[in-house]
Amino acid sequence: MKKIIYTIAVIIIMFNTGISQITVGAKTGLYVSNASVDGLINGLLPDTKTMVGSSNGLILDIPMGSGFSFAPELLYTQKGFAIREGTSVNVFGIDIPLGASIENRINYIETPLLMKYGIPVNDKLGLHLAGGPSIGFATSASTTTSATVLFDIELNTTDLDLGNDRYNRTDLAGVIGAGASYKVGTNGLLFADARYQHSFNDLIQDTFIDVQIKNRGMGITAGYAMTF
């Protein structure tokens, strides 16, 4: 992780040489994640379901000219997926839901390294497109089991040992998205964006189990930035 931060710092310094203005800000929002599952075990498991987490962090925007800018970020993002099975029982004409679920939550520190292209609408409003790679490192993970009888009842939460060789803590992904920004005052900027992210590598690296599980998800965030 130290190497990643060092590399980003070097890139920022290189791009910032001779540039009069940069934009620095913070953002927060939701990250709705799931997993793509392939391999022999895929036919044995129920379909995975989405899990709602959060994504928070810092953003930097370094103009490069002709509407383009380099936009690295440092984020804390919750990813994962859920497995849910359920039915309902009719009691005196009332359907009572019954079921069980397992939610796998993985917390990442990640650094999207995005290229942005800005599209001005007027003096205050602007749109942008963004895309690029993202490098993440899993800091912690847990599995929560719940039962449903009319409402959800949490049964147990178990922390996962990410130091085990079967888990791949590094997450290499591609990001594509779009957003809008609105100038506030002299240097302020309100912004919002939506993006899709898909991992290139697997969560689990076990040679004895034929399974490939990759993160994928949609993030929706908003924030405030200032230009210096």
Beta strands, then each sheet from edge to edge (+ up, - down):
strand 1: 23-38
strand 2: 48-49
strand 3: 51-65
strand 4: 68-91
strand 5: 94-120
strand 6: 125-149
strand 7: 152-159
strand 8: 170-184
strand 9: 188-199
strand 10: 212-227
sheet 1: 2+ 4- 3+ 1- 10+ 9- 8+ 6- 5+
sheet 2: 2+ 4- 3+ 1- 10+ 9- 8+ 6- 7+
end
